[in-house]
Amino acid sequence: MSTREFFGHVIDNVEVDSVDGARFDVWNPWKQQVWAQAAEGGEEDAKRAVASARRAFDEGPWPRLGRAERGKALHRLADRIEAATDELATLDTTNMAKPFAQARHDVARTVQNFRFFADHQRESASEAYPMDSGHHSYVEYAPAGVVAAISPWNFPLMMASWKIAPALAWGNTCVVKPSEDTPASVTMLGRLAAEAGLPPGVLNVLNGHGAPAGSALAADPKVDRVTFTGSSATGRRVMAAAATHLAPVSLELGGKGANIVFADADLDNAVYWACEAIFRNAGQICLAGSRLFVQDAIYDEFLRRFVAAAQQLRIGDPFDPQTQFSSLASQRHFEKVSGYVASVQDYGGRVVTGGAAGDGSLVVLPTIVEDLPLTAAPYCEEIFGPVCVVNRFETEDEVVALANDTPYGLNAMVFTENLSRAHRLATRLRVGTVWVNCFFIRDLRTPFGGVGDSGVGREGGNFSREFFTEPKAVIMQIDRG
C-alpha cells in the first residue's frame, strides 16, 4: 500500500477530487505519520453528492426495483466486501490502530449488516386492517428519499454500514460522510458499490470535516433523513441543522455505561466481559462499560482478578496477530484521554493500574481507577478511552440509583445468576440496551439507540424500516356488489 494513497469522494459511481482540489492528510496513529490524503469536501462537494443521490432517487431505477432484485444487488455488494476482507481491515487498522483481528471482525459484521437488511426488507410484512364500514386499510412502506449518513471513526466501516444497509435496502439513496480521521474503508466501500453494479448515485461518499462538509450535508433541504453517530455535542448541532428543513433524525450519541456485578455472578465470565467492555478497541466504544459497580462482598476479589486481566492484555503493533490492544486513534484523542487520567489524583481518586504509556506512543494503557467521588469529571463524563472507574455497592436499589444517575442512557450490563434480579434490573435501568452476563452481542432485529444525551430514535429491524421509510395509509372502499 502506497504511503500516499488518495481517497476521493465517490459521486455517481466515480471517484473524484474536491471542486477546489483541496485535500487533507490522513494519519496512521500507531506510526504517528501521514500515510494518505483524502479529498477535503466543502459545500459545493456536498451539494454535488446530494444532487447525485437526489437524481438517483427521483429518476433512477433503485427505489423502483422489486424487493427481491434490490436484495440481490445488496448481496452482490456483500460478496464484494467479504472478498475484500483483508484489504478493508488493513485500511481500518492503518487508519485508527484497531488490532487487525478486530478489524477483520468488523468487516464480517459489515457483511452481516448488508445481508440481513437485504433479506429483511424482502421478508417484512405490512399491516392490514379490515374495517366494518365497507372499507379496507393497509400500510405501505415507501422509501423516504435521500439519506445523509454521518458515521464515526471508532468503527469506520461497520458503523457506516449499519446506516447504509437499511437505507439502501428500503429503496433510499445515500450520501455517507465518514469521519475525517478514518475516510479510507468507507471510500473503498463506495468503490465496491460501483463494482457491484449499484446504479450511479445510489451510494455516494463525501469526505471532509464536520464543518463545512457534514454541516452542509445535514442542512441540505434535498436531504430527507439524517442519521448520525458521534458525540452528544455534535449530535445537537446535526439535529439543529436538520431542523432547518424538518428532516427526521436518528442520533446515536455518547454513553457512560454502567457495568453491574452482583456477588452471585460467575466471576470468570464477569471479569472477561468487563475487560471486553472497556478495553476492546482501546475503550473507544460508545457502549463501553466505563462505570463498573461491584457488590461489596466480592469487590476485593473481583478487583484483583480484573486488574490482573487488564495487565495481561497484549499491547503493541496492531498488525501483530498477538496484539489485543494498541494506540488511540489520534493525537488529539490521546491528549483528551490522558488528560482525564492525569486528573484522577486531583479529584482524590487512585489509578490502580494503567495510565499513559509514556514511551512517545499514543497508547494509554488499560486503566482502572477507584475512590473517585461521584461528581468527578472522569466519573461523570464520557472519556471514550480505556479508563474504567470502579465503585462498591451493597443493595440492588442503591446500584440502580447509581447506574441511572447520569445524563446518558445508551446501555448497561448486569452480571448475576439470579434470573428474577436480571429481569428486574432490565426493567429498571434507564437505557436503550441491557446485556445480561455478556456484552456487545447484537440481534439485528432488535432496537438500538439510547435515551437522554445518548440520542434520539432507534434503528434495527422494523425500527430501521420506520425511520428509512414514509409509512403510508391506504384506505379503499369495497364494492359490496
C-alpha atoms as one frame of an Amber mdcrd trajectory, in Angstrom:
protein
   0.000   0.000   0.000   1.407   3.391  -1.000   2.391   5.762   1.783   0.445
   8.463  -0.010  -2.685   6.699  -1.145  -5.561   9.002  -2.144  -9.188   8.693
  -1.117 -11.539  10.908  -3.087 -15.263  11.455  -2.996 -17.341   8.778  -4.720
 -20.137  10.566  -6.612 -22.218   8.965  -9.366 -20.018   5.843  -9.043 -16.903
   7.859  -9.968 -14.108   8.729  -7.544 -13.370  12.439  -7.831 -11.368  15.196
  -6.206 -12.979  18.183  -4.493 -14.274  21.016  -6.676 -11.475  23.267  -5.433
  -8.865  20.484  -5.309  -8.481  20.727  -1.516  -7.094  17.713   0.327  -6.206
  16.794   3.891  -3.679  14.425   5.423  -4.743  11.068   6.827  -2.657   9.806
   9.749  -1.506   6.409  10.946  -1.709   6.831  14.747   0.444   3.799  15.571
   3.336   5.061  13.453   2.356   8.720  14.003   2.878   9.607  10.379   0.845
  10.655   7.361   0.067   7.662   5.143  -2.585   9.001   2.767  -4.562  12.028
   1.640  -8.300  12.481   1.213 -10.439  14.962  -0.659 -11.485  17.864   1.570
 -15.161  18.311   0.875 -16.808  21.725   1.034 -20.329  22.999   0.488 -20.137
  22.573  -3.288 -18.992  18.978  -2.928 -21.842  18.279  -0.500 -24.322  19.778
  -2.971 -22.833  17.695  -5.770 -23.163  14.470  -3.746 -26.726  15.254  -2.656
 -27.706  16.166  -6.226 -26.411  12.771  -7.375 -28.414  10.960  -4.708 -31.493
  13.089  -5.420 -31.323  12.338  -9.130 -30.853   8.622  -8.478 -33.901   8.592
  -6.218 -36.195  10.779  -8.309 -35.268   9.429 -11.741 -33.218   6.253 -11.305
 -34.224   2.619 -11.004 -33.203   1.924  -7.410 -36.392   2.851  -5.483 -38.482
   1.250  -8.227 -36.784  -2.142  -8.175 -38.649  -5.107  -6.800 -37.591  -6.101
  -3.324 -36.027  -9.360  -4.495 -33.937  -7.580  -7.125 -32.798  -4.927  -4.668
 -31.911  -7.659  -2.183 -29.807  -9.458  -4.800 -27.903  -6.242  -5.527 -27.070
  -5.788  -1.850 -25.955  -9.406  -1.588 -23.618  -8.767  -4.542 -22.161  -5.838
  -2.614 -21.824  -8.045   0.490 -19.955 -10.588  -1.637 -17.524  -7.891  -2.776
 -16.981  -6.734   0.821 -16.381 -10.284   2.002 -13.854 -10.913  -0.776 -12.008
  -7.722   0.217 -11.943  -8.509   3.953  -8.191  -8.251   4.433  -7.853  -5.075
   2.384 -10.710  -3.345   4.212  -9.409  -4.488   7.599  -5.940  -3.233   6.669
  -7.381   0.206   5.923  -9.141   0.461   9.289  -6.124  -0.861  11.188  -3.814
   1.598   9.434  -6.281   4.447   9.867  -7.024   4.075  13.602  -4.693   1.390
  15.055  -7.507  -1.089  15.634  -5.963  -4.568  16.110  -6.158  -6.366  12.774
  -8.130  -9.324  14.132 -10.755  -6.923  15.468 -10.826  -5.034  12.170 -11.482
  -8.294  10.313 -14.335  -8.976  12.732 -15.759  -5.542  11.898 -15.704  -6.392
   8.190 -17.581  -9.616   8.922 -20.179  -7.602  10.848 -20.425  -5.251   7.865
 -21.152  -8.171   5.558 -23.773  -9.381   8.015 -25.425  -5.945   8.079 -25.856
  -5.870   4.302 -27.073  -9.452   4.098 -29.526  -9.030   6.975 -31.190  -5.912
   5.608 -31.177  -7.259   2.049 -33.300 -10.140   3.323 -35.256  -8.217   5.957
 -36.786  -5.752   3.505 -37.821  -8.612   1.236 -39.410 -10.667   4.005 -41.055
  -7.868   6.014 -44.825  -7.948   6.137 -47.102  -4.942   6.271 -50.225  -4.377
   8.347 -53.779  -4.758   7.063 -56.822  -3.503   8.973 -60.245  -4.854   7.997
 -62.938  -2.259   8.700 -66.653  -2.625   9.408 -67.719   0.298   7.222 -67.236
  -1.349   3.844 -63.633  -0.226   3.682 -60.255  -1.895   3.972 -56.978  -0.255
   5.012 -53.355  -1.257   4.830 -49.909   0.303   5.293 -47.372   0.813   2.529
 -43.737   1.477   3.465 -42.341   3.735   0.764 -38.671   4.803   0.719 -38.122
   8.197   2.325 -35.736   9.623  -0.283 -32.168  10.849   0.170 -30.396   9.789
   3.359 -27.426  11.671   4.820 -25.377   9.267   6.939 -22.599  10.705   9.089
 -20.512   7.927  10.609 -17.850   7.847  13.362 -14.162   6.960  13.456 -14.190
   4.191  16.072 -15.813   1.543  13.840 -15.309   3.238  10.472 -16.697   0.608
   8.126 -19.081  -1.255  10.410 -20.943   1.771  11.741 -21.249   3.265   8.268
 -22.776   0.012   7.029 -25.215  -0.008   9.945 -26.681   3.153   8.417 -26.181
   2.485   4.712 -27.506  -1.087   4.582 -31.071  -0.416   5.826 -31.261   2.901
   3.975 -30.460   1.249   0.643 -32.458  -1.893   1.392 -35.631   0.146   1.767
 -35.066   1.875  -1.565 -33.419   5.121  -0.493 -30.283   6.650  -1.943 -27.491
   7.728   0.342 -24.643  10.166   0.902 -22.299   8.929   3.622 -19.706  11.168
   5.227 -17.113   9.167   7.170 -15.059  10.792   9.907 -12.166  12.866   8.654
  -9.930  10.691  10.867 -10.914   7.475   9.102 -12.029   8.022   5.489 -10.307
   5.032   3.892 -12.547   1.989   4.324 -15.782   3.866   3.614 -14.286   5.285
   0.417 -13.387   1.753  -0.597 -16.970   0.727   0.189 -18.098   3.336  -2.339
 -15.726   1.848  -4.908 -17.064  -1.649  -4.196 -20.664  -0.474  -4.575 -19.870
   0.757  -8.075 -18.103  -2.511  -8.904 -21.110  -4.473  -7.599 -23.345  -2.692
 -10.092 -25.353  -0.410  -7.835 -26.762   2.335 -10.079 -24.918   5.685 -10.120
 -25.903   7.944  -7.250 -27.302   5.205  -5.025 -24.295   5.310  -2.685 -22.138
   8.424  -2.608 -19.181   9.057  -0.306 -18.366  12.610   0.788 -15.041  13.058
   2.567 -14.169  16.052   4.682 -14.540  17.594   8.118 -17.709  18.136  10.110
 -17.659  21.748   9.015 -18.279  22.506   6.276 -18.952  19.083   4.710 -21.052
  17.465   7.443 -22.919  20.654   8.283 -23.798  21.293   4.649 -24.993  17.718
   4.259 -27.302  17.804   7.286 -28.706  21.228   6.360 -29.395  20.467   2.686
 -33.158  20.748   2.016 -32.876  17.984  -0.587 -31.984  15.501   2.186 -34.952
  13.579   3.610 -33.318  11.726   6.529 -30.224  12.358   8.642 -28.593   9.585
  10.651 -25.570  10.396  12.803 -23.321   8.579  15.260 -20.885  10.587  17.330
 -20.621  12.839  20.354 -23.650  14.326  22.066 -22.390  17.869  21.429 -22.038
  17.270  17.689 -25.380  15.463  17.661 -27.098  18.604  18.887 -25.567  20.574
  16.016 -26.613  17.934  13.489 -30.162  17.979  14.866 -30.297  21.759  14.639
 -29.077  21.699  11.031 -31.628  19.046  10.059 -34.371  21.017  11.789 -33.944
  23.863   9.295 -35.779  21.697   6.747 -37.600  19.410   9.225 -35.681  16.273
   8.259 -36.214  13.433  10.750 -33.016  12.439  12.563 -31.659   9.298  14.142
 -28.882  10.097  16.600 -26.721   7.525  18.376 -24.599   9.605  20.699 -22.395
   9.301  23.771 -22.545   6.884  26.645 -21.315   6.267  30.162 -22.365   2.660
  30.502 -22.907   1.003  33.867 -21.491  -2.482  34.371 -23.081  -4.057  37.460
 -21.585  -7.186  39.041 -23.524  -8.900  41.820 -21.985 -11.246  44.375 -23.638
 -14.293  42.790 -22.113 -13.630  39.359 -19.839 -16.086  37.581 -16.659 -14.129
  38.301 -14.577 -15.528  35.456 -17.304 -14.572  32.989 -17.832 -11.159  34.576
 -14.113 -10.319  34.517 -13.802 -11.404  30.881 -16.693  -9.209  29.774 -15.606
  -6.305  31.976 -12.308  -6.279  30.061 -14.073  -6.548  26.702 -16.471  -3.780
  27.644 -13.827  -1.175  28.460 -10.570  -2.301  26.821 -11.715  -3.652  23.445
 -10.889  -1.122  20.706  -8.848   0.700  23.375 -12.094   1.741  25.047 -13.150
   3.754  22.010 -16.707   2.424  22.113 -19.820   4.442  22.909 -21.158   1.312
  24.641 -18.111   0.960  26.893 -18.713  -0.213  30.442 -16.796   2.710  31.876
 -18.596   2.784  35.243 -18.126  -0.554  36.999 -20.198  -1.274  40.120 -19.192
  -4.360  42.129 -21.145  -5.672  45.104 -19.207  -5.215  48.330 -18.988  -8.923
  49.229 -16.844  -9.708  46.153 -15.288  -6.312  45.486 -11.713  -7.115  46.560
 -11.576 -10.478  44.771 -13.156  -9.082  41.604 -10.803  -6.094  41.526  -7.782
  -8.373  41.968  -8.857 -10.521  39.003  -9.851  -7.526  36.881  -6.504  -5.782
  37.405  -4.609  -8.980  36.595  -6.610  -9.464  33.389  -6.016  -5.856  32.329
  -2.288  -6.162  32.913  -2.101  -9.343  30.830  -3.509  -7.762  27.658  -1.008
  -7.858  24.789  -0.212  -4.281  23.748   1.631  -3.379  20.571   1.646  -3.087
  16.798  -1.961  -3.508  15.627  -0.825  -5.731  12.740   0.821  -8.220  15.127
  -1.593 -11.193  15.380  -0.948 -11.373  19.138  -1.912  -7.750  19.780  -5.140
  -7.220  21.723  -4.745  -3.521  22.448  -2.993  -0.712  20.613  -2.760   3.071
  20.471  -5.613   5.533  20.466  -6.908   6.773  17.129  -5.326  10.235  17.048
  -3.001  12.629  18.833  -5.968  14.823  19.718  -7.817  11.919  21.299  -4.715
  10.724  23.154  -4.380  14.135  24.760  -8.031  14.085  25.826  -7.914  10.610
  27.375  -4.526  11.014  29.049  -5.728  14.342  30.428  -8.623  12.622  32.176
  -6.255  10.040  33.670  -3.859  12.731  34.858  -6.725  14.473  36.675  -7.710
  11.434  38.758  -5.449  12.307  41.691  -6.707  15.895  41.661 -10.149  14.543
  42.485  -8.828  12.260  45.244  -9.009   9.088  43.176  -6.385   6.402  42.711
  -5.068   4.861  39.494  -4.838   1.178  40.381  -3.168   0.276  37.095  -2.563
   1.912  33.728  -2.071   5.471  32.563  -0.309   6.891  29.524   2.431   4.546
  28.307   4.965   7.369  28.450   7.051   5.966  25.613   6.225   8.565  22.995
   3.392   6.455  21.591  -0.305   7.297  21.598  -1.011   4.370  23.936  -2.992
   4.802  27.124  -2.601   1.518  28.965  -5.658  -0.344  30.279  -6.529   1.893
  33.204  -8.535   1.074  36.339  -9.450   3.815  38.798 -11.090   3.672  42.213
 -12.055   6.049  45.044 -13.316   8.751  42.703 -16.133  10.940  44.030 -19.370
  10.683  42.068 -19.025  14.308  40.967 -15.521  13.927  39.469 -15.175  14.565
  35.730 -13.564  11.163  34.964 -16.572   9.504  36.632 -19.302  11.672  35.076
 -18.033  12.499  31.588 -17.533  10.252  28.581 -13.793   9.636  28.259 -14.053
   7.324  25.245 -10.875   5.518  26.169  -9.582   2.536  28.176 -10.411   4.043
  31.570 -12.709   2.177  33.970 -13.919   3.725  37.233 -14.781   1.083  39.864
 -17.227   1.589  42.749 -18.695  -0.574  45.516 -22.372  -1.082  46.206 -24.418
  -3.096  48.687 -28.053  -3.235  47.578 -29.980  -3.543  44.352 -31.820  -0.269
  44.921 -28.537   1.523  45.578 -26.874   0.364  42.363 -29.927   1.101  40.223
 -29.897   4.668  41.525 -26.167   4.958  40.825 -26.471   3.500  37.341 -29.324
   5.827  36.401 -27.613   8.913  37.846 -26.216  10.138  34.521 -27.465  12.222
  31.600 -26.543   9.308  29.319 -28.655   6.221  28.743 -27.191   4.090  25.996
 -26.604   0.718  27.631 -25.865  -1.235  30.780 -24.607  -4.686  31.760 -25.784
  -6.875  34.614 -23.890  -9.918  35.882 -25.923 -12.191  38.122 -27.139 -15.794
  38.247 -30.453 -14.661  39.759 -32.987 -14.709  36.918 -35.574 -12.598  38.712
 -32.990  -9.949  39.564 -31.823  -9.849  35.949 -35.370  -9.186  34.745 -35.986
  -6.579  37.465 -32.883  -4.607  36.567 -33.550  -4.859  32.845 -36.817  -3.069
  33.538 -35.451  -0.503  35.997 -32.310   0.632  34.160 -32.971   3.720  32.028
 -31.059   2.710  28.919 -31.614   1.511  25.359 -29.862  -1.876  25.739 -29.268
  -4.161  28.722 -26.815  -7.034  28.377 -27.107  -9.794  30.983 -23.925 -11.830
  31.549 -22.460 -10.663  28.221 -21.589  -7.582  26.161 -21.635  -6.382  22.525
 -23.888  -9.195  21.313 -26.279  -7.945  18.634 -29.540  -9.213  17.233 -30.152
  -7.029  14.179 -33.923  -7.354  14.623 -33.903  -5.508  17.953 -33.945  -1.738
  18.579 -30.629   0.041  19.046 -30.294   3.533  20.473 -30.325   5.450  23.721
 -32.167   7.881  25.940 -31.219  11.303  27.249 -27.863  12.554  26.000 -27.311
   9.185  24.316 -29.533  10.024  21.401 -32.858  10.091  19.616 -34.590   7.219
  17.841 -33.928   3.525  17.315 -32.548   1.522  14.416 -32.515  -2.195  13.661
 -35.072  -4.477  12.037 -38.502  -2.882  11.808 -37.192   0.133  13.730 -34.903
   0.901  10.791 -37.857   0.419   8.461 -39.836   3.031  10.418 -37.025   5.554
  10.098 -35.945   4.967   6.500 -39.452   4.851   5.032 -42.558   7.020   4.885
 -45.353   4.751   6.166 -48.438   5.469   4.103 -52.008   4.558   5.000 -54.095
   3.304   2.065 -57.864   3.123   2.617 -60.064   1.503  -0.007 -63.798   1.341
  -0.348 -65.026  -2.165  -1.088 -67.823  -2.611  -3.566 -70.200  -4.931  -1.760
 -71.941  -5.845  -5.037
